[in-house]
Amino acid sequence: MENAILKKAEDYIFSLFKTSYTEHLYYHNYKHTYDVVAACKEIALASNLLENDTELVLLAAWFHDAGYLTSSKNHEELSIDIAVLFLEKENYPTEKIEQINGCIRATKLDVEPKNLLQEIICDADMKGLSCKDYKERAVLIKNEFKHSKQLDISEHEWLEKEIEFLTKHRYYTNYAQLNFDESKSTNLVDRKSELAKFKK
């Protein structure tokens, strides 16, 4: 699906990441944003989402982590500020902007999605937990975490945090549960065996 507002959003976000200081963003960079947009397309298509709703969730995906360019703290609200500024300049309808904001807010770790659009972006954002390169992604997140929090964490402690997160996390859409859950469980088993080696 390629329309004018989505193309403008893609170009804008690409330019934003390209012209900003991103060396500290080992994981939450343009590639992650691009991957989340692709995952949103995948889940939206499988969920038979209407074209207008797909546009909303894809716009939310393009902007959902733009706030990281300013700060990792409260980055969702910073992302919303960037999205609102862009969309208002494009004379995008206010009620649709509100829906996009709701989708971005739903990606906060302690927030439960309230509708299908929010469920789709949450599952897309966490598709990485089910990927074959999960271990490599986890290293990038750890390095980014260490940099942003400015504290060191041992491999053992990090593995425990990973296992806790993978155990608590759940996918919301039927598509993600059917297509991502099993491989996420495989990654969880792998991390548990890695931790067991440390304890030995």
Summary of the structure (lengths in Angstrom):
residues: 200
radius of gyration: 17.1
end to end distance: 51.2
largest distance: 60.3
contacts: 595
relative contact order: 0.12
helix: 74%
strand: 0%
